[in-house]
């Protein structure tokens, strides 16, 4: 097939998003996602071209992401792991980890004092708070919204609910008076437009995928290499379960082990143990 003719066809291909909606395939959107993973232009163009050859009417965005991950892995493990970050976070729950623990560990790295799963008495009700955090004389009531599939957004009801809980708790605790207390919602996906509008109006913090522009969940992870072990390309279900059982959450946590240690402690085969360490060193 003539290449220019092929290009014209593929630009009018409808693909299916995780939400079930359809949209026209966009080469630029695909290439941009690869650049965000740190891939240089030559790798971006090569992988985009390979993935495009697999796109047809009705291809899902998940299928496209899997193909991109496959070809990136051939080029560079670091790019592949970064590209797989969002999916890796979604695999925390099924792998035996808890999103609360992961987010709490990230916040600690940024200087927050944190407490997970505390019950706090309010003026009207008692509230189980996902994470209580303090930093720079600011007190945060944090609500976490974890999604294990693409296409789901955190809506305004979550923001409103979190802010109402903060008001009830603050009204019952005199010790809050000498601190600025803030409602904060953290999610592993995106926020709806109304959620952003409400949070901005009420002085809340929202942290999600690519929101805000500075300090979003993606950059909080990549800036300090706080990658979850679920992003490692060679980490199969057995590997993830073993790491969860031993409370190894960050990729960097496995660097204290030699390949022999991984074999004896976790029961990994020699080739797998070697690959995991090579990938971990490349990423961290």
WOWO-V596885 format. One record per backbone hydrogen bond with DSSP energy under -0.5 kcal/mol. NH is the residue of the N-H (numbers start at 1). CO is the residue of the C=O. If there is no record, write none. Layout:
# WOWO-V596885
nh->{NH | NH}
co->{CO | CO}
This chain:
# WOWO-V596885
nh->{6 | 7 | 8 | 9 | 10 | 11 | 12 | 13 | 15 | 15 | 16 | 17 | 17 | 20 | 23 | 25 | 27 | 30 | 31 | 32 | 33 | 34 | 35 | 36 | 37 | 38 | 39 | 44 | 45 | 46 | 47 | 48 | 49 | 50 | 51 | 52 | 53 | 54 | 55 | 58 | 59 | 61 | 64 | 65 | 66 | 67 | 68 | 69 | 70 | 71 | 72 | 73 | 74 | 75 | 75 | 76 | 80 | 81 | 82 | 83 | 84 | 85 | 88 | 89 | 90 | 91 | 92 | 95 | 96 | 96 | 97 | 102 | 103 | 104 | 105 | 106 | 107 | 108 | 109 | 110 | 110 | 111 | 112 | 113 | 114 | 115 | 117 | 118 | 120 | 120 | 122 | 123 | 127 | 129 | 129 | 130 | 131 | 132 | 133 | 134 | 135 | 138 | 139 | 140 | 141 | 142 | 142 | 143 | 143 | 145 | 146 | 152 | 154 | 155 | 158 | 159 | 160 | 161 | 162 | 163 | 164 | 165 | 166 | 167 | 168 | 169 | 170 | 171 | 172 | 172 | 173 | 173 | 174 | 176 | 177 | 178 | 179 | 180 | 181 | 182 | 184 | 185 | 186 | 187 | 188 | 190 | 192 | 196 | 197 | 198 | 199 | 200 | 201 | 202 | 203 | 203 | 204 | 205 | 207 | 208 | 209 | 210 | 211 | 217 | 217 | 218 | 220 | 221 | 222 | 223 | 224 | 225 | 226 | 229 | 231 | 232 | 235 | 236 | 240 | 241 | 242 | 243 | 244 | 245 | 246 | 247 | 248 | 249 | 251 | 253 | 254 | 255 | 256 | 257 | 262 | 263 | 264 | 265 | 266 | 267 | 268 | 273 | 274 | 275 | 276 | 277 | 278 | 279 | 280 | 281 | 282 | 283 | 284}
co->{2 | 3 | 4 | 5 | 6 | 7 | 9 | 10 | 13 | 23 | 59 | 15 | 21 | 17 | 15 | 13 | 25 | 26 | 27 | 28 | 29 | 30 | 31 | 32 | 33 | 35 | 34 | 40 | 41 | 42 | 43 | 44 | 45 | 46 | 47 | 48 | 49 | 51 | 52 | 14 | 56 | 16 | 60 | 61 | 62 | 63 | 64 | 65 | 66 | 67 | 68 | 69 | 70 | 71 | 72 | 72 | 76 | 77 | 78 | 79 | 80 | 82 | 84 | 85 | 86 | 87 | 89 | 91 | 92 | 93 | 92 | 98 | 99 | 100 | 101 | 102 | 103 | 104 | 105 | 106 | 107 | 108 | 107 | 134 | 112 | 132 | 130 | 129 | 118 | 127 | 125 | 168 | 120 | 118 | 127 | 142 | 142 | 115 | 140 | 113 | 138 | 135 | 180 | 133 | 182 | 131 | 140 | 141 | 184 | 186 | 144 | 149 | 190 | 153 | 155 | 155 | 156 | 157 | 158 | 159 | 160 | 161 | 162 | 163 | 164 | 165 | 166 | 167 | 168 | 169 | 169 | 170 | 172 | 173 | 174 | 175 | 176 | 137 | 179 | 139 | 141 | 205 | 143 | 207 | 145 | 152 | 154 | 192 | 193 | 194 | 195 | 196 | 197 | 198 | 199 | 200 | 199 | 183 | 185 | 211 | 189 | 208 | 208 | 208 | 211 | 208 | 216 | 217 | 218 | 219 | 220 | 222 | 221 | 249 | 228 | 229 | 232 | 234 | 236 | 237 | 238 | 239 | 240 | 241 | 242 | 244 | 243 | 247 | 227 | 250 | 251 | 252 | 253 | 254 | 258 | 259 | 260 | 261 | 262 | 263 | 262 | 269 | 270 | 271 | 272 | 273 | 274 | 275 | 276 | 277 | 278 | 279 | 280}
